[in-house]
Amino acid sequence: MSPNFLVINDEPVSLEQALSYLQSDGTFQNFLASILRQHVITQMLKQEPDLQPTVAAIEQYLEQCFENNQIYESQPFQYLEQFLKDNQIYTVEQLQQWLEDNHLAYEQFLERIIRTQTWQNLVDHISRPRLHEYFIKHKQKLDKVLLSCIVVDQETLAEELRDQIKAGESFEQLAQDYSIAENRMHGGQMEPVSPSDLPDEIRIAIDKNPQSGSLIGPIDLQNRWYLLRLEAILPSALEGEIEAQLKAEIYQEWLSQEMATMNVKMQVTQWLSLKTSTP
C-alpha cells in the first residue's frame, strides 16, 4: 500500500483507493488525460522557456505603460495588452482599484496573467507554421453566404411569388406578406451561413450563379417550399475570430497527437491489479 494520498475525517485514503474511486465513477480517464495534457505542455515549456513570461518581465512592461499612461503594443504580452485596454487600466491606481473590485491580490493577478499569456504564446508558437495552410484547407467551410428566403406551404404559391419578383415586385414585401418563416418581418433575411451547411440543391444553385440578387428555387425542403435570394458571398479572412479559432484547433490537434504517442505506465502496485468493473 502506498503512503496516504488524502486524509478524510481522520481516515487515511491511499493513492490506490483514490484511483479506484475515480475508476468507479468513470472520471479516471479524464483525470489521466489532464495529467498527460499538462505534462505535454510542461515539456514544451522546458524546450521553449521564452514562451512563459517572468514576473520581472511583466512588471517591467506594466511600469513602462504606467509611467507614460499609455498601453504599448507587445508581441510577448498580447493578452496583458488587451486586458489593460479592455479594463481601461493606465495607472497603478487604476490597477489597484481593479484588483479591489475583483477581490484579487496582486500575486493572484500576476499568476493569472502568466498562465493565460503562456497559453496564448504556446498556441501561437504551435499554430504559426501551419496556420496559413490550415486556413486554405478549411476556407470553404469558413466562407459564408447571406441569403433571404420566403417559405410557403404550396408549390404553386412559391412559383407565383417567384414570377412576381422577376417582374419587379419587392422580395422583402412579399416575404412580409406571404412567408411563414419567423424572419418574414425582416424581409426574409437569414443569418450568414456556411455553404457547406446548406442543402445540396441550394449550394449547387449558388455555385452555378453566384451573383448577388440571383433567385434560387422554389425548392421543396421538408414539405415546405423555399424561394431564396442570394444577397452576398462573404469570403473568410485569416484574422479576428477566425484566426483565433484556427489557432486553437491546430493547438488542440497538436496536443492530442502528442498525448496519443505517450507510453504511460502506472507505478502504483495495487492499481496494476485493480479490477476495472464498476458497481
N, C-alpha and C positions, 0 to 999 in steps of 0.2 A: 504493500500500500504506500502511495506517495505521501509526502507531507501534506498537512491540511491546506486546502485551497481557500476555504472560507470557514468562518465560524458563525452559525446562525442560532440565535438564542442559546448561546453557550455550547451548542452541539457542533463538533467539527465536521466539515464536509471536505472529503478528499477530492483531488483532481479527477480521479476515476468516477466518483459519484457525480460531480458536476457535469462531466462529459456525458454520463448516462442520462442525466436529466435532459440535456439538450437533445440527445438522440431520441428520447421518449416523446418529447413534444414536437419533434420534427424541425427543430431550429439548428441542429448541428451543422448541416451543410452551409447555411448562411453564416454561421459563426466561423467556420473554417474558411469560407470564401473571403470574409472580412480580413482574416489574418493574412491570407495569401495576397490579397489586394494591397494591404499596407506593406507587406514585405517587398513586393514588386516596386512600389513607389520609393521605399527606403533605399533599395539597391540602386535605383536610378539616380536618386539624390546624392548617393555616395560617388557615383560616376560623374555627375554634373552638379557639384556643390553650389555653383553660382546661381542655380535656379531658386535656391532658398535664400531670401533676403535676411540679413542680420539685423538685430535691434539697432546697432550703431548706424547702419546704412539708412534705415527707416527714419531714425531720429535726425540724421543729417539732412534728409530730404524735407522733413517737416520744418526743421529750423530754417532752411533756405526759403521755403514758402512763406512762413510766418514773418520772417524778417522783412519781406517785401510785400506782404499782403497779396501775394499772387501765387496761383497754383501752376506749377511748371509741368509741361509735358515730360514724361519719363517712361521710356520703354520698360525698364525693370519694375516700375511701380504703377502700372496702368490701373490696377484695381484701387490702390490708395489714392491715386489722382482722381479717379471717378468718384470715389467715396467722398473726398473733400468737396468736390464740385456739387454733388447731389445734396449734400448736407450744408452747403454754403459755409464751410469752415475755412477761415482765412487767418485766424489768430489763435494764439494759445488759449485766450479766454473763451473763444467760441468752441474750441475742442473740449475744454474743461466743462463747459455748460452742457455740451452734447453727452459727455460721459455721465454727468449727474442725471440728466434727463433719462438716460437709458440704463442707469444703475450699473455702470461698469467701472471697474478700476482701470487705471492706466495700463497696468500689466496685462489685464484681460483684453484690452483694446489691441495692444501690440501682438498678443497671441493670435487674435482673430485676423489681423492684417497679415501676419506672417503665414498663417495657414491658408488663407484664401489667395494671397498673392503667389505663394508657392505653387498651389494647384493651377492657377492661371498660367504661370510661367511654364509649368510642366506640360500642360495641354498645348501651349504654343510651340514648345520645343518638339514635342512628338508629332504634332499635326503639320508643321510648316513644310517638311519635304514632300508631303503627299497632297497638300490642300488643293492646289490648282487641278491636278489630275483627278482627284476625287470629285471636285466640283463639276468638271466636264462630264465625268461618268454619270453623275446624278442630275445633270442640268434639266433633262426633260421632265423629271418629276418635280423639280423646283420651280419651273416656269408656271405661270398662272394665266388663266383666261378670265375675262369678265363678260358675263352673259346676262341677258334679260330674258324672261320667259312668260308665256301665257299658258296656263294649264286649264283645260276644259274636259268635260266628260264625253263629248261626242266628236267623232272624226269630222263630220260634215261642218260643224261649227268651227272647228280648228281650220279647216280649209277655207271657209268663208272669211275668217279673220285674216288669214294669210293673204288672200286676194285683196282685201281692203287695205292692208298695209302696203302691198305692192302698188296699189292705186293712189297712195299718198296719205292714208289715214294715220293718225298718231298711234304708234305702238304703245306708248305709255297710257294714253287714254283708253284704248281698247283693253289693256291689262286691268285697269281700274274697273272697267265696266263688266268684263266677262270672266276674268281669271278667278279660279277658286283657290289659288295659292295664297299663302299668307303675305307674300311680298307684293301683292297687287296694288296696295296703296302707295308703294314706292315705284310705281311704273313697271313692276315686274323685275327690277334689278336684283341680281343674285350676288352673294359674296364671291370674291375671287376664288377660283378652284383650279387645282392641277388637272391638266388634260388627262393624265393617267387615271384619275379618279372618276372620269366621265364614262357613261355607257359607250360602247363601241360605235354605235350609229352617230352619236354626237361628235365624238373625237374624229372619226373618219370624215364627217362633213366639214369640220373645221380645217382639217388638213387639205381638203380639196379646194376650199375657198376661205382663206384666212384673212379676208378683207373686213375691216370694221363696217358694221351695218348689214352684213350678209345674213339672210334668213335661213334657218335650219328647221326642217320639219314641214308638217306635223309628224311627230314620232310617237308611237304607242309605247308607253312605259307603265307597266302595272295597271293596265286598263284605264289609263288617262292619257290624253293627247297633249303633247308638249310642242308649242311653237316657240322657237328661240331666236334671239338676235345676238350676233357676236358684237360686243361693244369694243373690246380691245384685247390684244395679246400683251401680257405683262411679263417680259423676259426677266429672269432672275439675274442678280449680280452678286459677285463674291464680296459682300460687305454686310455690315449690320447683323441682324438676327440670323440671316442665312449663314454668314461666315462663322458666327459663334456656334450655331447648330452643327455645322460640318466638322468644326474643330473638335467638338465634344464627341461626335460619332467616331471620328478617327481615333481619338484618345481611348474611348471605351473598347474599340476593336483591338487596339494595341494591348490594352490591359488584359482583355480576355485571352488573347493569343499567348501572352507571357504567362498567365496563370495556367493555361492548358498544357504548357510544356514543363511544368514543375513536377519533380519527383518528390512526393510527400510521404514521409514515414512517421508514423505515430511512435513516440518514445515512452508511452505510458504502458507498462507491462500488462496490467489487468485490462486496460482498454482494448488491447490487441485481441483478447479472447472474449470481449463483451458481445453478447448476442444482440443482433440488430432488430429483433422483434419488439413491437411496442404493445402496451396493454390495451 
